[in-house]
Amino acid sequence: MEQKEWLLLELERVIQTSRDYKQKALLKSAKDLINEQVERIRQMEGELDGTLWSPRNWNE
């Protein structure tokens, strides 16, 4: 998640220096989207691990 942290820090830096409300709103939305995507990836990895290690599916 190193890339996520770097990207969020860069977005925050640009948000702090921006004077345009619309740009700030867009950048904050981008931060929210990145966080949501990271959470979805984490959940899907857990689901994949659970599916692969389910004894119920070993005979299929």
CHARMM internal coordinates of N, CA and C (Angstrom, degrees):
IC EDIT
DIST 1 N 1 CA 1.4484
DIST 1 CA 1 C 1.5315
ANGL 1 N 1 CA 1 C 111.81
DIST 1 C 2 N 1.2957
ANGL 1 CA 1 C 2 N 115.87
DIHE 1 N 1 CA 1 C 2 N 13.40
DIST 2 N 2 CA 1.4530
ANGL 1 C 2 N 2 CA 120.88
DIHE 1 CA 1 C 2 N 2 CA 178.78
DIST 2 CA 2 C 1.5320
ANGL 2 N 2 CA 2 C 111.60
DIHE 1 C 2 N 2 CA 2 C -56.98
DIST 2 C 3 N 1.3257
ANGL 2 CA 2 C 3 N 116.05
DIHE 2 N 2 CA 2 C 3 N -41.02
DIST 3 N 3 CA 1.4623
ANGL 2 C 3 N 3 CA 120.42
DIHE 2 CA 2 C 3 N 3 CA -179.51
DIST 3 CA 3 C 1.5239
ANGL 3 N 3 CA 3 C 110.93
DIHE 2 C 3 N 3 CA 3 C -64.53
DIST 3 C 4 N 1.3266
ANGL 3 CA 3 C 4 N 115.63
DIHE 3 N 3 CA 3 C 4 N -38.47
DIST 4 N 4 CA 1.4673
ANGL 3 C 4 N 4 CA 119.83
DIHE 3 CA 3 C 4 N 4 CA 179.78
DIST 4 CA 4 C 1.5248
ANGL 4 N 4 CA 4 C 109.92
DIHE 3 C 4 N 4 CA 4 C -61.35
DIST 4 C 5 N 1.3288
ANGL 4 CA 4 C 5 N 116.01
DIHE 4 N 4 CA 4 C 5 N -47.03
DIST 5 N 5 CA 1.4641
ANGL 4 C 5 N 5 CA 119.68
DIHE 4 CA 4 C 5 N 5 CA -178.17
DIST 5 CA 5 C 1.5279
ANGL 5 N 5 CA 5 C 110.97
DIHE 4 C 5 N 5 CA 5 C -62.33
DIST 5 C 6 N 1.3232
ANGL 5 CA 5 C 6 N 116.19
DIHE 5 N 5 CA 5 C 6 N -43.26
DIST 6 N 6 CA 1.4651
ANGL 5 C 6 N 6 CA 119.87
DIHE 5 CA 5 C 6 N 6 CA 179.40
DIST 6 CA 6 C 1.5243
ANGL 6 N 6 CA 6 C 110.36
DIHE 5 C 6 N 6 CA 6 C -62.03
DIST 6 C 7 N 1.3206
ANGL 6 CA 6 C 7 N 116.01
DIHE 6 N 6 CA 6 C 7 N -46.90
DIST 7 N 7 CA 1.4611
ANGL 6 C 7 N 7 CA 120.54
DIHE 6 CA 6 C 7 N 7 CA -178.12
DIST 7 CA 7 C 1.5268
ANGL 7 N 7 CA 7 C 111.32
DIHE 6 C 7 N 7 CA 7 C -62.50
DIST 7 C 8 N 1.3252
ANGL 7 CA 7 C 8 N 117.05
DIHE 7 N 7 CA 7 C 8 N -43.06
DIST 8 N 8 CA 1.4629
ANGL 7 C 8 N 8 CA 119.96
DIHE 7 CA 7 C 8 N 8 CA 179.41
DIST 8 CA 8 C 1.5266
ANGL 8 N 8 CA 8 C 111.33
DIHE 7 C 8 N 8 CA 8 C -64.75
DIST 8 C 9 N 1.3264
ANGL 8 CA 8 C 9 N 116.89
DIHE 8 N 8 CA 8 C 9 N -38.46
DIST 9 N 9 CA 1.4678
ANGL 8 C 9 N 9 CA 120.03
DIHE 8 CA 8 C 9 N 9 CA 177.43
DIST 9 CA 9 C 1.5311
ANGL 9 N 9 CA 9 C 111.14
DIHE 8 C 9 N 9 CA 9 C -64.88
DIST 9 C 10 N 1.3157
ANGL 9 CA 9 C 10 N 116.62
DIHE 9 N 9 CA 9 C 10 N -41.96
DIST 10 N 10 CA 1.4640
ANGL 9 C 10 N 10 CA 120.22
DIHE 9 CA 9 C 10 N 10 CA 178.45
DIST 10 CA 10 C 1.5289
ANGL 10 N 10 CA 10 C 111.14
DIHE 9 C 10 N 10 CA 10 C -64.94
DIST 10 C 11 N 1.3252
ANGL 10 CA 10 C 11 N 116.32
DIHE 10 N 10 CA 10 C 11 N -42.76
DIST 11 N 11 CA 1.4654
ANGL 10 C 11 N 11 CA 119.10
DIHE 10 CA 10 C 11 N 11 CA 177.79
DIST 11 CA 11 C 1.5265
ANGL 11 N 11 CA 11 C 110.75
DIHE 10 C 11 N 11 CA 11 C -61.59
DIST 11 C 12 N 1.3183
ANGL 11 CA 11 C 12 N 116.50
DIHE 11 N 11 CA 11 C 12 N -42.62
DIST 12 N 12 CA 1.4651
ANGL 11 C 12 N 12 CA 120.51
DIHE 11 CA 11 C 12 N 12 CA 179.78
DIST 12 CA 12 C 1.5293
ANGL 12 N 12 CA 12 C 110.59
DIHE 11 C 12 N 12 CA 12 C -63.63
DIST 12 C 13 N 1.3224
ANGL 12 CA 12 C 13 N 116.57
DIHE 12 N 12 CA 12 C 13 N -39.44
DIST 13 N 13 CA 1.4665
ANGL 12 C 13 N 13 CA 120.63
DIHE 12 CA 12 C 13 N 13 CA 178.71
DIST 13 CA 13 C 1.5346
ANGL 13 N 13 CA 13 C 110.36
DIHE 12 C 13 N 13 CA 13 C -61.85
DIST 13 C 14 N 1.3234
ANGL 13 CA 13 C 14 N 116.67
DIHE 13 N 13 CA 13 C 14 N -44.41
DIST 14 N 14 CA 1.4652
ANGL 13 C 14 N 14 CA 120.52
DIHE 13 CA 13 C 14 N 14 CA -179.90
DIST 14 CA 14 C 1.5302
ANGL 14 N 14 CA 14 C 110.55
DIHE 13 C 14 N 14 CA 14 C -67.91
DIST 14 C 15 N 1.3285
ANGL 14 CA 14 C 15 N 116.41
DIHE 14 N 14 CA 14 C 15 N -38.18
DIST 15 N 15 CA 1.4717
ANGL 14 C 15 N 15 CA 119.92
DIHE 14 CA 14 C 15 N 15 CA 178.03
DIST 15 CA 15 C 1.5263
ANGL 15 N 15 CA 15 C 110.03
DIHE 14 C 15 N 15 CA 15 C -59.99
DIST 15 C 16 N 1.3301
ANGL 15 CA 15 C 16 N 116.37
DIHE 15 N 15 CA 15 C 16 N -43.72
DIST 16 N 16 CA 1.4662
ANGL 15 C 16 N 16 CA 120.51
DIHE 15 CA 15 C 16 N 16 CA -178.13
DIST 16 CA 16 C 1.5310
ANGL 16 N 16 CA 16 C 112.55
DIHE 15 C 16 N 16 CA 16 C -65.39
DIST 16 C 17 N 1.3247
ANGL 16 CA 16 C 17 N 116.90
DIHE 16 N 16 CA 16 C 17 N -32.38
DIST 17 N 17 CA 1.4677
ANGL 16 C 17 N 17 CA 119.27
DIHE 16 CA 16 C 17 N 17 CA -177.85
DIST 17 CA 17 C 1.5273
ANGL 17 N 17 CA 17 C 112.98
DIHE 16 C 17 N 17 CA 17 C -90.17
DIST 17 C 18 N 1.3023
ANGL 17 CA 17 C 18 N 117.11
DIHE 17 N 17 CA 17 C 18 N -14.73
DIST 18 N 18 CA 1.4644
ANGL 17 C 18 N 18 CA 120.57
DIHE 17 CA 17 C 18 N 18 CA -177.20
DIST 18 CA 18 C 1.5255
ANGL 18 N 18 CA 18 C 110.84
DIHE 17 C 18 N 18 CA 18 C -75.42
DIST 18 C 19 N 1.3274
ANGL 18 CA 18 C 19 N 115.08
DIHE 18 N 18 CA 18 C 19 N 144.92
DIST 19 N 19 CA 1.4637
ANGL 18 C 19 N 19 CA 120.93
DIHE 18 CA 18 C 19 N 19 CA 176.17
DIST 19 CA 19 C 1.5269
ANGL 19 N 19 CA 19 C 111.17
DIHE 18 C 19 N 19 CA 19 C -110.30
DIST 19 C 20 N 1.3223
ANGL 19 CA 19 C 20 N 116.34
DIHE 19 N 19 CA 19 C 20 N -5.96
DIST 20 N 20 CA 1.4610
ANGL 19 C 20 N 20 CA 121.57
DIHE 19 CA 19 C 20 N 20 CA -176.19
DIST 20 CA 20 C 1.5298
ANGL 20 N 20 CA 20 C 110.09
DIHE 19 C 20 N 20 CA 20 C -93.11
DIST 20 C 21 N 1.3238
ANGL 20 CA 20 C 21 N 116.32
DIHE 20 N 20 CA 20 C 21 N 121.22
DIST 21 N 21 CA 1.4636
ANGL 20 C 21 N 21 CA 121.31
DIHE 20 CA 20 C 21 N 21 CA -177.69
DIST 21 CA 21 C 1.5255
ANGL 21 N 21 CA 21 C 111.81
DIHE 20 C 21 N 21 CA 21 C -59.81
DIST 21 C 22 N 1.3346
ANGL 21 CA 21 C 22 N 117.17
DIHE 21 N 21 CA 21 C 22 N -43.53
DIST 22 N 22 CA 1.4658
ANGL 21 C 22 N 22 CA 120.38
DIHE 21 CA 21 C 22 N 22 CA -178.11
DIST 22 CA 22 C 1.5236
ANGL 22 N 22 CA 22 C 111.24
DIHE 21 C 22 N 22 CA 22 C -64.09
DIST 22 C 23 N 1.3145
ANGL 22 CA 22 C 23 N 116.50
DIHE 22 N 22 CA 22 C 23 N -40.18
DIST 23 N 23 CA 1.4635
ANGL 22 C 23 N 23 CA 120.08
DIHE 22 CA 22 C 23 N 23 CA 178.57
DIST 23 CA 23 C 1.5317
ANGL 23 N 23 CA 23 C 110.34
DIHE 22 C 23 N 23 CA 23 C -65.12
DIST 23 C 24 N 1.3203
ANGL 23 CA 23 C 24 N 116.98
DIHE 23 N 23 CA 23 C 24 N -43.20
DIST 24 N 24 CA 1.4635
ANGL 23 C 24 N 24 CA 120.41
DIHE 23 CA 23 C 24 N 24 CA 178.25
DIST 24 CA 24 C 1.5260
ANGL 24 N 24 CA 24 C 111.06
DIHE 23 C 24 N 24 CA 24 C -61.18
DIST 24 C 25 N 1.3231
ANGL 24 CA 24 C 25 N 116.38
DIHE 24 N 24 CA 24 C 25 N -42.82
DIST 25 N 25 CA 1.4655
ANGL 24 C 25 N 25 CA 120.39
DIHE 24 CA 24 C 25 N 25 CA 179.49
DIST 25 CA 25 C 1.5255
ANGL 25 N 25 CA 25 C 110.69
DIHE 24 C 25 N 25 CA 25 C -62.77
DIST 25 C 26 N 1.3197
ANGL 25 CA 25 C 26 N 116.97
DIHE 25 N 25 CA 25 C 26 N -42.02
DIST 26 N 26 CA 1.4622
ANGL 25 C 26 N 26 CA 121.15
DIHE 25 CA 25 C 26 N 26 CA 178.91
DIST 26 CA 26 C 1.5256
ANGL 26 N 26 CA 26 C 110.90
DIHE 25 C 26 N 26 CA 26 C -64.20
DIST 26 C 27 N 1.3125
ANGL 26 CA 26 C 27 N 117.10
DIHE 26 N 26 CA 26 C 27 N -44.40
DIST 27 N 27 CA 1.4631
ANGL 26 C 27 N 27 CA 120.71
DIHE 26 CA 26 C 27 N 27 CA -179.34
DIST 27 CA 27 C 1.5290
ANGL 27 N 27 CA 27 C 111.64
DIHE 26 C 27 N 27 CA 27 C -66.01
DIST 27 C 28 N 1.3242
ANGL 27 CA 27 C 28 N 117.01
DIHE 27 N 27 CA 27 C 28 N -38.92
DIST 28 N 28 CA 1.4684
ANGL 27 C 28 N 28 CA 119.85
DIHE 27 CA 27 C 28 N 28 CA 177.09
DIST 28 CA 28 C 1.5264
ANGL 28 N 28 CA 28 C 110.56
DIHE 27 C 28 N 28 CA 28 C -65.45
DIST 28 C 29 N 1.3126
ANGL 28 CA 28 C 29 N 116.70
DIHE 28 N 28 CA 28 C 29 N -38.20
DIST 29 N 29 CA 1.4655
ANGL 28 C 29 N 29 CA 120.20
DIHE 28 CA 28 C 29 N 29 CA 176.33
DIST 29 CA 29 C 1.5221
ANGL 29 N 29 CA 29 C 110.64
DIHE 28 C 29 N 29 CA 29 C -65.07
DIST 29 C 30 N 1.3172
ANGL 29 CA 29 C 30 N 116.88
DIHE 29 N 29 CA 29 C 30 N -38.20
DIST 30 N 30 CA 1.4666
ANGL 29 C 30 N 30 CA 120.81
DIHE 29 CA 29 C 30 N 30 CA 177.25
DIST 30 CA 30 C 1.5268
ANGL 30 N 30 CA 30 C 110.27
DIHE 29 C 30 N 30 CA 30 C -62.61
DIST 30 C 31 N 1.3271
ANGL 30 CA 30 C 31 N 117.27
DIHE 30 N 30 CA 30 C 31 N -40.80
DIST 31 N 31 CA 1.4704
ANGL 30 C 31 N 31 CA 120.49
DIHE 30 CA 30 C 31 N 31 CA 176.95
DIST 31 CA 31 C 1.5231
ANGL 31 N 31 CA 31 C 111.01
DIHE 30 C 31 N 31 CA 31 C -61.20
DIST 31 C 32 N 1.3246
ANGL 31 CA 31 C 32 N 116.43
DIHE 31 N 31 CA 31 C 32 N -44.54
DIST 32 N 32 CA 1.4658
ANGL 31 C 32 N 32 CA 120.62
DIHE 31 CA 31 C 32 N 32 CA 178.73
DIST 32 CA 32 C 1.5257
ANGL 32 N 32 CA 32 C 111.02
DIHE 31 C 32 N 32 CA 32 C -61.62
DIST 32 C 33 N 1.3200
ANGL 32 CA 32 C 33 N 116.19
DIHE 32 N 32 CA 32 C 33 N -42.15
DIST 33 N 33 CA 1.4631
ANGL 32 C 33 N 33 CA 121.00
DIHE 32 CA 32 C 33 N 33 CA 179.49
DIST 33 CA 33 C 1.5298
ANGL 33 N 33 CA 33 C 111.32
DIHE 32 C 33 N 33 CA 33 C -63.45
DIST 33 C 34 N 1.3062
ANGL 33 CA 33 C 34 N 117.16
DIHE 33 N 33 CA 33 C 34 N -42.82
DIST 34 N 34 CA 1.4685
ANGL 33 C 34 N 34 CA 121.09
DIHE 33 CA 33 C 34 N 34 CA 178.69
DIST 34 CA 34 C 1.5203
ANGL 34 N 34 CA 34 C 110.16
DIHE 33 C 34 N 34 CA 34 C -61.43
DIST 34 C 35 N 1.3181
ANGL 34 CA 34 C 35 N 116.79
DIHE 34 N 34 CA 34 C 35 N -46.40
DIST 35 N 35 CA 1.4674
ANGL 34 C 35 N 35 CA 119.92
DIHE 34 CA 34 C 35 N 35 CA 179.31
DIST 35 CA 35 C 1.5240
ANGL 35 N 35 CA 35 C 111.39
DIHE 34 C 35 N 35 CA 35 C -61.65
DIST 35 C 36 N 1.3114
ANGL 35 CA 35 C 36 N 117.47
DIHE 35 N 35 CA 35 C 36 N -40.40
DIST 36 N 36 CA 1.4680
ANGL 35 C 36 N 36 CA 121.35
DIHE 35 CA 35 C 36 N 36 CA 179.13
DIST 36 CA 36 C 1.5277
ANGL 36 N 36 CA 36 C 110.84
DIHE 35 C 36 N 36 CA 36 C -65.52
DIST 36 C 37 N 1.3156
ANGL 36 CA 36 C 37 N 117.14
DIHE 36 N 36 CA 36 C 37 N -41.66
DIST 37 N 37 CA 1.4650
ANGL 36 C 37 N 37 CA 120.54
DIHE 36 CA 36 C 37 N 37 CA 179.90
DIST 37 CA 37 C 1.5274
ANGL 37 N 37 CA 37 C 111.14
DIHE 36 C 37 N 37 CA 37 C -65.91
DIST 37 C 38 N 1.3157
ANGL 37 CA 37 C 38 N 117.46
DIHE 37 N 37 CA 37 C 38 N -39.38
DIST 38 N 38 CA 1.4636
ANGL 37 C 38 N 38 CA 120.92
DIHE 37 CA 37 C 38 N 38 CA 177.57
DIST 38 CA 38 C 1.5285
ANGL 38 N 38 CA 38 C 109.78
DIHE 37 C 38 N 38 CA 38 C -62.75
DIST 38 C 39 N 1.3185
ANGL 38 CA 38 C 39 N 116.85
DIHE 38 N 38 CA 38 C 39 N -41.52
DIST 39 N 39 CA 1.4677
ANGL 38 C 39 N 39 CA 120.63
DIHE 38 CA 38 C 39 N 39 CA 178.30
DIST 39 CA 39 C 1.5261
ANGL 39 N 39 CA 39 C 110.91
DIHE 38 C 39 N 39 CA 39 C -64.37
DIST 39 C 40 N 1.3172
ANGL 39 CA 39 C 40 N 117.61
DIHE 39 N 39 CA 39 C 40 N -41.89
DIST 40 N 40 CA 1.4701
ANGL 39 C 40 N 40 CA 120.88
DIHE 39 CA 39 C 40 N 40 CA 178.69
DIST 40 CA 40 C 1.5240
ANGL 40 N 40 CA 40 C 111.16
DIHE 39 C 40 N 40 CA 40 C -64.19
DIST 40 C 41 N 1.3179
ANGL 40 CA 40 C 41 N 117.19
DIHE 40 N 40 CA 40 C 41 N -40.52
DIST 41 N 41 CA 1.4691
ANGL 40 C 41 N 41 CA 120.66
DIHE 40 CA 40 C 41 N 41 CA 177.66
DIST 41 CA 41 C 1.5227
ANGL 41 N 41 CA 41 C 109.72
DIHE 40 C 41 N 41 CA 41 C -61.25
DIST 41 C 42 N 1.3414
ANGL 41 CA 41 C 42 N 116.95
DIHE 41 N 41 CA 41 C 42 N -44.90
DIST 42 N 42 CA 1.4660
ANGL 41 C 42 N 42 CA 121.21
DIHE 41 CA 41 C 42 N 42 CA 179.55
DIST 42 CA 42 C 1.5306
ANGL 42 N 42 CA 42 C 110.91
DIHE 41 C 42 N 42 CA 42 C -60.37
DIST 42 C 43 N 1.3275
ANGL 42 CA 42 C 43 N 116.25
DIHE 42 N 42 CA 42 C 43 N -43.15
DIST 43 N 43 CA 1.4607
ANGL 42 C 43 N 43 CA 120.13
DIHE 42 CA 42 C 43 N 43 CA 179.50
DIST 43 CA 43 C 1.5258
ANGL 43 N 43 CA 43 C 111.73
DIHE 42 C 43 N 43 CA 43 C -65.44
DIST 43 C 44 N 1.3170
ANGL 43 CA 43 C 44 N 117.25
DIHE 43 N 43 CA 43 C 44 N -41.68
DIST 44 N 44 CA 1.4687
ANGL 43 C 44 N 44 CA 120.57
DIHE 43 CA 43 C 44 N 44 CA -179.63
DIST 44 CA 44 C 1.5260
ANGL 44 N 44 CA 44 C 111.35
DIHE 43 C 44 N 44 CA 44 C -67.88
DIST 44 C 45 N 1.3290
ANGL 44 CA 44 C 45 N 117.55
DIHE 44 N 44 CA 44 C 45 N -35.35
DIST 45 N 45 CA 1.4629
ANGL 44 C 45 N 45 CA 120.10
DIHE 44 CA 44 C 45 N 45 CA 176.09
DIST 45 CA 45 C 1.5254
ANGL 45 N 45 CA 45 C 110.04
DIHE 44 C 45 N 45 CA 45 C -63.33
DIST 45 C 46 N 1.3277
ANGL 45 CA 45 C 46 N 116.48
DIHE 45 N 45 CA 45 C 46 N -41.73
DIST 46 N 46 CA 1.4576
ANGL 45 C 46 N 46 CA 120.30
DIHE 45 CA 45 C 46 N 46 CA 177.64
DIST 46 CA 46 C 1.5135
ANGL 46 N 46 CA 46 C 111.85
DIHE 45 C 46 N 46 CA 46 C -64.59
DIST 46 C 47 N 1.3214
ANGL 46 CA 46 C 47 N 116.96
DIHE 46 N 46 CA 46 C 47 N -40.28
DIST 47 N 47 CA 1.4636
ANGL 46 C 47 N 47 CA 120.74
DIHE 46 CA 46 C 47 N 47 CA 178.25
DIST 47 CA 47 C 1.5230
ANGL 47 N 47 CA 47 C 110.78
DIHE 46 C 47 N 47 CA 47 C -65.07
DIST 47 C 48 N 1.3115
ANGL 47 CA 47 C 48 N 116.90
DIHE 47 N 47 CA 47 C 48 N -41.23
DIST 48 N 48 CA 1.4612
ANGL 47 C 48 N 48 CA 121.21
DIHE 47 CA 47 C 48 N 48 CA 178.81
DIST 48 CA 48 C 1.5220
ANGL 48 N 48 CA 48 C 110.62
DIHE 47 C 48 N 48 CA 48 C -63.69
DIST 48 C 49 N 1.3296
ANGL 48 CA 48 C 49 N 117.10
DIHE 48 N 48 CA 48 C 49 N -45.22
DIST 49 N 49 CA 1.4621
ANGL 48 C 49 N 49 CA 120.37
DIHE 48 CA 48 C 49 N 49 CA 177.56
DIST 49 CA 49 C 1.5230
ANGL 49 N 49 CA 49 C 110.94
DIHE 48 C 49 N 49 CA 49 C -59.86
DIST 49 C 50 N 1.3230
ANGL 49 CA 49 C 50 N 116.45
DIHE 49 N 49 CA 49 C 50 N -43.89
DIST 50 N 50 CA 1.4581
ANGL 49 C 50 N 50 CA 120.27
DIHE 49 CA 49 C 50 N 50 CA 179.65
DIST 50 CA 50 C 1.5126
ANGL 50 N 50 CA 50 C 112.49
DIHE 49 C 50 N 50 CA 50 C -63.66
DIST 50 C 51 N 1.3112
ANGL 50 CA 50 C 51 N 116.97
DIHE 50 N 50 CA 50 C 51 N -38.94
DIST 51 N 51 CA 1.4628
ANGL 50 C 51 N 51 CA 121.18
DIHE 50 CA 50 C 51 N 51 CA 179.77
DIST 51 CA 51 C 1.5211
ANGL 51 N 51 CA 51 C 111.09
DIHE 50 C 51 N 51 CA 51 C -68.86
DIST 51 C 52 N 1.3199
ANGL 51 CA 51 C 52 N 116.74
DIHE 51 N 51 CA 51 C 52 N -42.91
DIST 52 N 52 CA 1.4670
ANGL 51 C 52 N 52 CA 120.37
DIHE 51 CA 51 C 52 N 52 CA -178.27
DIST 52 CA 52 C 1.5267
ANGL 52 N 52 CA 52 C 112.24
DIHE 51 C 52 N 52 CA 52 C -66.43
DIST 52 C 53 N 1.3232
ANGL 52 CA 52 C 53 N 116.86
DIHE 52 N 52 CA 52 C 53 N -32.20
DIST 53 N 53 CA 1.4587
ANGL 52 C 53 N 53 CA 119.91
DIHE 52 CA 52 C 53 N 53 CA -176.69
DIST 53 CA 53 C 1.5264
ANGL 53 N 53 CA 53 C 113.86
DIHE 52 C 53 N 53 CA 53 C -99.88
DIST 53 C 54 N 1.3045
ANGL 53 CA 53 C 54 N 117.33
DIHE 53 N 53 CA 53 C 54 N 13.05
DIST 54 N 54 CA 1.4557
ANGL 53 C 54 N 54 CA 120.66
DIHE 53 CA 53 C 54 N 54 CA 179.45
DIST 54 CA 54 C 1.5310
ANGL 54 N 54 CA 54 C 109.99
DIHE 53 C 54 N 54 CA 54 C -80.12
DIST 54 C 55 N 1.3358
ANGL 54 CA 54 C 55 N 118.87
DIHE 54 N 54 CA 54 C 55 N 116.62
DIST 55 N 55 CA 1.4738
ANGL 54 C 55 N 55 CA 121.02
DIHE 54 CA 54 C 55 N 55 CA 179.45
DIST 55 CA 55 C 1.5254
ANGL 55 N 55 CA 55 C 112.61
DIHE 54 C 55 N 55 CA 55 C -58.42
DIST 55 C 56 N 1.3068
ANGL 55 CA 55 C 56 N 117.39
DIHE 55 N 55 CA 55 C 56 N -26.60
DIST 56 N 56 CA 1.4556
ANGL 55 C 56 N 56 CA 121.91
DIHE 55 CA 55 C 56 N 56 CA 179.62
DIST 56 CA 56 C 1.5322
ANGL 56 N 56 CA 56 C 110.73
DIHE 55 C 56 N 56 CA 56 C -60.20
DIST 56 C 57 N 1.3169
ANGL 56 CA 56 C 57 N 117.59
DIHE 56 N 56 CA 56 C 57 N -31.94
DIST 57 N 57 CA 1.4597
ANGL 56 C 57 N 57 CA 121.41
DIHE 56 CA 56 C 57 N 57 CA -176.25
DIST 57 CA 57 C 1.5293
ANGL 57 N 57 CA 57 C 114.02
DIHE 56 C 57 N 57 CA 57 C -97.15
DIST 57 C 58 N 1.3224
ANGL 57 CA 57 C 58 N 118.79
DIHE 57 N 57 CA 57 C 58 N 1.55
DIST 58 N 58 CA 1.4601
ANGL 57 C 58 N 58 CA 120.82
DIHE 57 CA 57 C 58 N 58 CA -175.22
DIST 58 CA 58 C 1.5255
ANGL 58 N 58 CA 58 C 112.51
DIHE 57 C 58 N 58 CA 58 C -68.73
DIST 58 C 59 N 1.3048
ANGL 58 CA 58 C 59 N 118.91
DIHE 58 N 58 CA 58 C 59 N -28.95
DIST 59 N 59 CA 1.4632
ANGL 58 C 59 N 59 CA 121.69
DIHE 58 CA 58 C 59 N 59 CA -177.53
DIST 59 CA 59 C 1.5203
ANGL 59 N 59 CA 59 C 112.74
DIHE 58 C 59 N 59 CA 59 C -87.40
DIST 59 C 60 N 1.2964
ANGL 59 CA 59 C 60 N 117.55
DIHE 59 N 59 CA 59 C 60 N -3.46
DIST 60 N 60 CA 1.4725
ANGL 59 C 60 N 60 CA 120.52
DIHE 59 CA 59 C 60 N 60 CA -177.18
DIST 60 CA 60 C 1.5037
ANGL 60 N 60 CA 60 C 111.58
DIHE 59 C 60 N 60 CA 60 C -89.71
END
COOR INIT
IC SEED 1 N 1 CA 1 C
IC BUILD
